[in-house]
């Protein structure tokens, strides 16, 4: 077992159960190991989640809007929604610029 295997299993589990359902105990069960085995590869759950985010970002699914001819973030997010896993869609929507509610 290596970090890549753990991250891939964690992303698959994330798609299945969501972030609230992603526990190290459940992930370890999916990998047929005990929870402490995961801590040999990651210091804590946050480090694992950070590595999962890096894997999503480098997977090529989160390109800038112009790379697909989109006119803005809403179009790009729509494109992502049609081509990506639920995890990637969730991550893409969280990366969209937020409008300041105080601005006109």
TAMOZI-V914734 format. One record per pair of residues at least 24 apart in sequence whose ideal C-beta (glycine too) atoms are under 10 Angstrom apart, sorted by sequence separation. I is the first residue (numbers start at 1). J is the second residue. D is the distance in Angstrom with one decimal. If there is no record, write none. Layout:
i->I j->J d->D
i->I j->J d->D
//
This chain:
i->6 j->30 d->9.8
i->24 j->48 d->7.6
i->61 j->85 d->8.1
i->72 j->96 d->9.5
i->73 j->97 d->6.2
i->6 j->31 d->6.8
i->59 j->84 d->8.7
i->72 j->97 d->9.5
i->5 j->31 d->7.4
i->22 j->48 d->8.9
i->59 j->85 d->9.2
i->61 j->87 d->9.8
i->62 j->88 d->7.0
i->6 j->33 d->9.3
i->22 j->49 d->8.1
i->61 j->88 d->4.8
i->10 j->38 d->9.1
i->56 j->84 d->8.9
i->59 j->87 d->9.9
i->61 j->89 d->9.0
i->9 j->38 d->9.9
i->56 j->85 d->8.8
i->59 j->88 d->7.1
i->62 j->91 d->7.0
i->63 j->92 d->9.8
i->1 j->31 d->6.5
i->19 j->49 d->8.1
i->22 j->52 d->8.8
i->61 j->91 d->8.8
i->62 j->92 d->5.6
i->1 j->32 d->9.4
i->6 j->37 d->9.2
i->56 j->87 d->6.5
i->57 j->88 d->9.5
i->61 j->92 d->7.5
i->65 j->96 d->9.8
i->1 j->33 d->6.7
i->6 j->38 d->6.4
i->10 j->42 d->9.5
i->55 j->87 d->9.6
i->56 j->88 d->5.6
i->59 j->91 d->9.9
i->19 j->52 d->9.8
i->55 j->88 d->10.0
i->62 j->95 d->6.9
i->6 j->40 d->9.8
i->7 j->41 d->9.3
i->53 j->87 d->9.8
i->56 j->90 d->9.3
i->57 j->91 d->7.7
i->6 j->41 d->5.7
i->7 j->42 d->9.1
i->10 j->45 d->9.6
i->14 j->49 d->9.0
i->52 j->87 d->8.0
i->56 j->91 d->5.0
i->57 j->92 d->9.9
i->1 j->37 d->7.0
i->5 j->41 d->9.0
i->6 j->42 d->7.2
i->56 j->92 d->8.6
i->1 j->38 d->8.8
i->4 j->41 d->9.8
i->3 j->41 d->5.1
i->10 j->48 d->6.1
i->14 j->52 d->6.9
i->53 j->91 d->6.8
i->57 j->95 d->8.8
i->1 j->40 d->8.6
i->2 j->41 d->7.2
i->3 j->42 d->7.4
i->10 j->49 d->8.1
i->13 j->52 d->10.0
i->52 j->91 d->9.1
i->56 j->95 d->9.9
i->1 j->41 d->7.4
i->11 j->51 d->9.9
i->7 j->48 d->7.4
i->10 j->51 d->8.3
i->11 j->52 d->5.8
i->53 j->94 d->9.8
i->6 j->48 d->7.0
i->7 j->49 d->9.9
i->10 j->52 d->5.5
i->14 j->56 d->9.5
i->3 j->47 d->9.9
i->7 j->51 d->5.4
i->8 j->52 d->9.4
i->11 j->55 d->6.5
i->3 j->48 d->8.9
i->6 j->51 d->8.3
i->7 j->52 d->5.7
i->10 j->55 d->8.9
i->11 j->56 d->7.4
i->6 j->52 d->9.4
i->7 j->53 d->10.0
i->4 j->51 d->9.3
i->7 j->54 d->8.5
i->8 j->55 d->7.9
i->3 j->51 d->6.7
i->7 j->55 d->5.2
i->11 j->59 d->9.3
i->7 j->56 d->9.7
i->4 j->55 d->8.4
i->3 j->55 d->9.8
i->18 j->86 d->8.5
i->19 j->87 d->9.0
i->18 j->87 d->9.1
i->15 j->85 d->5.5
i->16 j->86 d->9.0
i->14 j->85 d->8.9
i->15 j->86 d->5.2
i->16 j->87 d->9.7
i->19 j->90 d->8.2
i->14 j->86 d->8.3
i->15 j->87 d->5.1
i->18 j->90 d->8.6
i->12 j->85 d->9.0
i->14 j->87 d->5.0
i->15 j->88 d->9.0
i->11 j->85 d->7.8
i->13 j->87 d->9.7
i->12 j->87 d->8.9
i->15 j->90 d->9.4
i->11 j->87 d->5.8
i->14 j->90 d->8.7
i->10 j->87 d->9.6
i->11 j->88 d->9.0
i->14 j->91 d->9.8
//
